[in-house]
Amino acid sequence: MKRKLLITSIVLTVITLATYWQVSDHAFINLDDQAYIYENPRVMGGLTGSSVVWAFTSVDYFYWQPLTWLSHMLDVELFGMNPGGHHLSSVFIHTGATLLLLFFLVRLTGLFWQSAFVAALFALHPMHVESVAWAAERKDVLSAFFGFLSLLWYVEYKSAHPPSLTSGSLKFYLLSLLCFMLGLMSKPMLVTLPVIMLLVDYWLFSYPRTTSSARVMRSLLIEKAPFLVLSTASSVITIYGQNNAGAMPTLDTFPVSLRIENALITYVKYLLKTLYPLDLAVYYPMPASLPFWQVAGSLLTLVILTVTVVRGRGKYPYLAVGWFWFTITIFPVIGLTQAGFQSMADRFSYMPHVGLFIMIAWGAADATKRLKQQKLILALLASGVLLMSTAITWRQIALWKNSIVLFEHALKVTENNWMALNNLGKAYLDAGRIDDALWCFQESVKVKPSYTVALINLGAMLAVKNRPDEAVVVLTQALQIEPGNEKALLLLGNLPQKR
């Protein structure tokens, strides 16, 4: 087993690095990268005493994420403002997370090839490109790294006979708790990890499946209590940070009914994109309304899948584990408590995907167990899936080369994408393509007239094009939506006055 694990780890490392190495020639993009790196004076100054204090005391940009900030500062120390170095750091962390996932599953189940297939899919699935190739999403790969490490230490603790907080296994418990805390300090999406630990208890250690004892359940929950306390604290800080930054749309913007409908449809969309990962985009705008047939069909699909895995939990426990791993870990970002204005995001599937991959890997092994050439058939199927996934991932990575390529693609595969139009306009402007930039800002405002960022950009462009009367109209509209906006006021004040 150790020899296979070593060889597979080397192969996974080489393939993952080879697939993602092209990011070394990629630029930063003009969505969040400026806030996290190249226009953030705290980060650009590198690791200094004041910047480290700021990292631990700030909830800027929605989250308390000190480790993420420190990782960006360290990159500045190592690579300066060379984007390639920053991107490669994320690739190496992603590769490390892949290996930790492999070690965790092998230690948990003892089944090598299923575990290796899950890890390979995690490394090479196209939907994970966003988390790895986008510098600002360092928080995804970093939190997953510590999350898998926490789970690995948790299995070591639970594998002691019997596990006890007063025995020698205490050190593994404390290591698991420490890594969980470090994961939360990278990105708070890890708050659901205590539930994953309960699923681990259910799958491998057969409880509470083997007993209905309330005492066993109580002991399991007490065991998770320190993890739940950290999760609660992280959730409270996150809600505060997002409210403080104005990142949580009001119910007037996104009514509860629309959020619920979108959540149901989005669950199914994640399933479909997992199996058919094409037409991926950096931003999926929230629609104003959703067709009833999609909502009803999605609800029916989710009910059928949930009932099926619950009814089959005795014979196929991995189906219930995988399904609830996916549905529960993605729940905080499914849109019920909306942060941002997107309907979904590929990056949100980064850790939740593991649950679906477990269902696929273990399910395929069970579905083919009566075939004479099972190992050969599974090897061919797995090879085909991974080759296709790698090819699509390679192409998807190329779309992150720069802002122009990225947002032009987003406009091809989505509709009414006001965010992509605005950011493409900024990229065109930086490239000196003034007329193209003007068109993008105009189209962005047409799609979303209340988008003040695009209104201000359009006003600035109209001023540059010596069309002050039109600029006044646009900037006044922006100020009606966002009174006191300093940039709009400054632009308006600099426009030539009529005599």
ZIPE-V57231 format. One record per residue. N is the residue number from 1. PSI is psi as a letter, one per 30 degrees, with the letter a starting at -180 (none if undefined). OMEGA is omega as a letter, one per 30 degrees, with the letter a starting at -180 (NA if undefined). NEAR is the number of other C-alpha atoms within 8 Angstrom. Layout:
BEGIN
((N,PSI,OMEGA,NEAR) (N,PSI,OMEGA,NEAR))
END
This chain:
BEGIN
((1,e,a,5) (2,e,l,5) (3,e,l,6) (4,e,a,7) (5,e,l,8) (6,e,a,8) (7,e,a,8) (8,e,l,9) (9,e,l,9) (10,e,a,8) (11,e,l,8) (12,e,l,12) (13,e,a,10) (14,e,a,8) (15,e,a,8) (16,e,l,11) (17,e,a,11) (18,e,a,8) (19,e,a,10) (20,f,a,11) (21,f,a,9) (22,f,l,10) (23,f,l,14) (24,f,l,10) (25,g,a,8) (26,l,l,12) (27,l,l,9) (28,l,l,11) (29,l,a,11) (30,g,l,10) (31,j,l,6) (32,f,l,8) (33,e,l,13) (34,e,a,12) (35,e,a,9) (36,f,a,12) (37,d,a,11) (38,f,l,11) (39,g,l,8) (40,j,a,10) (41,e,l,7) (42,e,a,8) (43,e,a,15) (44,f,l,12) (45,f,l,10) (46,a,a,12) (47,j,l,11) (48,l,l,7) (49,e,a,6) (50,e,a,6) (51,e,l,12) (52,e,l,10) (53,e,l,8) (54,e,a,9) (55,e,a,12) (56,f,a,9) (57,f,a,8) (58,k,l,8) (59,g,l,11) (60,k,l,8) (61,h,l,8) (62,f,a,12) (63,l,l,12) (64,j,a,17) (65,h,a,15) (66,e,a,12) (67,e,l,10) (68,e,l,13) (69,e,a,11) (70,e,l,11) (71,e,l,8) (72,e,l,12) (73,e,l,13) (74,e,l,10) (75,e,l,13) (76,e,l,14) (77,e,a,9) (78,e,a,7) (79,f,a,9) (80,b,l,7) (81,g,l,7) (82,j,a,7) (83,e,a,11) (84,e,l,11) (85,e,l,11) (86,e,l,13) (87,e,a,15) (88,e,l,11) (89,e,l,9) (90,e,l,13) (91,e,a,13) (92,e,l,9) (93,e,l,11) (94,e,l,13) (95,e,l,13) (96,e,l,9) (97,e,l,13) (98,e,a,13) (99,e,l,12) (100,e,l,12) (101,e,l,11) (102,e,a,12) (103,e,a,9) (104,e,a,13) (105,e,l,11) (106,e,l,11) (107,e,a,9) (108,e,a,9) (109,f,a,7) (110,g,a,7) (111,j,a,8) (112,e,a,8) (113,e,l,6) (114,e,l,11) (115,e,a,13) (116,e,l,10) (117,e,l,10) (118,e,a,13) (119,e,l,12) (120,e,l,11) (121,e,l,11) (122,e,a,13) (123,e,a,12) (124,g,l,12) (125,k,a,11) (126,e,a,11) (127,f,a,14) (128,f,l,14) (129,e,a,13) (130,e,a,11) (131,e,a,13) (132,e,a,15) (133,f,l,13) (134,j,a,14) (135,e,a,11) (136,f,l,9) (137,g,l,10) (138,e,a,12) (139,e,l,11) (140,e,a,13) (141,e,a,14) (142,e,l,14) (143,e,l,15) (144,e,l,12) (145,e,a,15) (146,f,l,13) (147,e,l,13) (148,e,l,12) (149,e,l,13) (150,e,l,14) (151,e,l,11) (152,e,l,13) (153,e,l,12) (154,e,l,12) (155,e,l,11) (156,e,l,10) (157,e,a,13) (158,f,a,10) (159,f,l,8) (160,k,a,9) (161,j,f,5) (162,l,l,6) (163,k,a,10) (164,k,l,9) (165,f,l,8) (166,g,a,6) (167,a,l,7) (168,f,a,7) (169,f,l,14) (170,e,a,11) (171,e,l,8) (172,e,l,11) (173,e,a,12) (174,e,l,8) (175,e,l,10) (176,e,l,14) (177,e,l,11) (178,e,a,9) (179,e,l,12) (180,e,l,14) (181,e,l,9) (182,e,l,11) (183,e,l,16) (184,e,l,15) (185,f,l,13) (186,e,l,15) (187,k,a,15) (188,f,l,15) (189,f,a,9) (190,g,a,14) (191,f,a,12) (192,g,a,10) (193,e,l,10) (194,e,l,10) (195,e,l,8) (196,e,l,9) (197,e,l,10) (198,e,l,9) (199,e,l,10) (200,e,l,11) (201,e,a,11) (202,e,a,12) (203,e,a,11) (204,e,a,8) (205,g,l,7) (206,g,l,9) (207,k,g,10) (208,g,a,11) (209,e,a,7) (210,f,a,6) (211,l,l,7) (212,g,a,7) (213,k,l,7) (214,f,a,6) (215,e,l,6) (216,e,l,11) (217,e,l,9) (218,e,a,8) (219,e,l,8) (220,e,a,9) (221,e,l,8) (222,e,l,7) (223,e,a,7) (224,f,a,9) (225,e,l,8) (226,e,l,8) (227,e,a,10) (228,e,l,9) (229,e,l,8) (230,e,l,10) (231,e,a,13) (232,e,l,9) (233,e,l,8) (234,e,l,12) (235,e,a,10) (236,e,l,8) (237,e,a,11) (238,e,l,13) (239,e,l,8) (240,e,a,8) (241,e,a,14) (242,e,l,14) (243,e,a,10) (244,e,a,8) (245,f,a,9) (246,g,a,7) (247,f,a,10) (248,j,a,10) (249,k,l,12) (250,l,l,7) (251,f,l,7) (252,e,l,6) (253,e,l,6) (254,j,a,9) (255,l,a,9) (256,e,a,8) (257,e,l,6) (258,e,l,10) (259,e,l,12) (260,e,l,10) (261,e,l,10) (262,e,l,12) (263,e,l,11) (264,e,a,12) (265,e,a,12) (266,e,l,11) (267,e,a,11) (268,e,l,11) (269,e,l,8) (270,e,l,9) (271,e,a,8) (272,e,a,9) (273,f,l,10) (274,e,a,9) (275,f,a,6) (276,i,a,6) (277,i,l,11) (278,l,l,6) (279,h,l,5) (280,k,a,9) (281,l,l,10) (282,f,a,10) (283,k,l,11) (284,j,a,11) (285,k,l,12) (286,k,l,8) (287,l,l,6) (288,f,l,4) (289,l,a,5) (290,k,a,10) (291,k,a,6) (292,e,a,6) (293,e,l,6) (294,e,l,9) (295,e,a,13) (296,e,l,8) (297,e,l,8) (298,e,l,12) (299,e,l,10) (300,e,l,8) (301,e,a,9) (302,e,l,10) (303,e,a,8) (304,e,a,8) (305,e,a,8) (306,e,l,9) (307,e,a,8) (308,e,a,8) (309,e,l,12) (310,e,l,8) (311,f,a,7) (312,g,a,11) (313,f,a,11) (314,e,a,6) (315,e,a,5) (316,i,a,9) (317,f,a,10) (318,f,l,11) (319,e,l,13) (320,e,l,12) (321,e,a,13) (322,e,a,14) (323,e,a,13) (324,f,l,10) (325,e,a,14) (326,e,a,13) (327,e,a,10) (328,e,a,11) (329,f,l,14) (330,f,a,11) (331,e,a,8) (332,f,a,10) (333,g,a,11) (334,f,l,12) (335,f,l,14) (336,e,l,10) (337,i,a,8) (338,k,l,11) (339,j,a,10) (340,a,a,7) (341,g,l,8) (342,l,l,9) (343,f,l,11) (344,l,l,12) (345,k,l,10) (346,e,a,13) (347,f,a,11) (348,f,a,10) (349,g,a,12) (350,d,l,13) (351,e,l,8) (352,e,a,14) (353,f,a,11) (354,e,l,13) (355,e,l,13) (356,e,l,12) (357,e,l,12) (358,e,l,15) (359,e,a,12) (360,e,a,8) (361,e,a,12) (362,e,l,10) (363,e,l,10) (364,e,l,9) (365,e,l,10) (366,e,a,7) (367,f,a,7) (368,g,a,9) (369,f,a,7) (370,f,l,6) (371,k,a,6) (372,e,a,4) (373,h,a,6) (374,e,a,10) (375,e,l,6) (376,e,a,7) (377,e,l,8) (378,e,l,11) (379,e,l,8) (380,e,l,8) (381,e,a,8) (382,e,l,9) (383,e,l,8) (384,e,l,8) (385,e,a,8) (386,e,l,11) (387,e,l,8) (388,e,a,8) (389,e,l,12) (390,e,l,12) (391,e,l,8) (392,e,l,11) (393,e,l,14) (394,e,l,10) (395,e,l,8) (396,e,l,10) (397,e,a,13) (398,f,a,9) (399,f,a,10) (400,g,a,14) (401,e,l,12) (402,l,a,11) (403,e,a,14) (404,e,a,9) (405,e,a,10) (406,e,a,12) (407,f,l,13) (408,e,l,10) (409,e,l,10) (410,e,l,14) (411,f,l,11) (412,e,a,7) (413,g,l,9) (414,l,l,9) (415,k,l,6) (416,h,a,6) (417,i,a,14) (418,e,l,12) (419,e,l,9) (420,e,l,12) (421,e,a,14) (422,e,a,13) (423,e,l,12) (424,e,l,14) (425,e,l,14) (426,e,l,10) (427,e,l,12) (428,e,a,13) (429,e,l,11) (430,f,l,7) (431,g,l,6) (432,g,a,6) (433,i,a,9) (434,e,a,9) (435,e,l,6) (436,e,l,10) (437,e,l,14) (438,e,l,12) (439,e,a,9) (440,e,a,12) (441,e,l,15) (442,e,a,10) (443,e,l,10) (444,e,l,16) (445,e,l,13) (446,e,a,7) (447,e,a,9) (448,i,a,8) (449,f,a,9) (450,g,a,8) (451,j,a,10) (452,e,l,10) (453,e,l,7) (454,e,l,12) (455,e,a,16) (456,e,l,13) (457,e,l,9) (458,e,l,13) (459,e,l,14) (460,e,l,10) (461,e,l,10) (462,e,l,13) (463,e,l,11) (464,e,a,7) (465,g,l,6) (466,h,l,6) (467,i,a,9) (468,e,a,10) (469,e,l,6) (470,e,l,9) (471,e,l,14) (472,e,a,11) (473,e,a,8) (474,e,a,12) (475,e,l,15) (476,e,l,8) (477,e,l,9) (478,e,a,15) (479,f,l,12) (480,e,l,7) (481,e,a,8) (482,i,a,8) (483,k,l,7) (484,g,l,6) (485,j,a,8) (486,e,a,6) (487,e,l,7) (488,e,l,11) (489,e,l,11) (490,e,l,8) (491,e,a,11) (492,e,a,10) (493,f,a,6) (494,f,l,6) (495,k,l,9) (496,k,a,5) (497,k,l,4) (498,k,l,3) (499,none,NA,2))
END
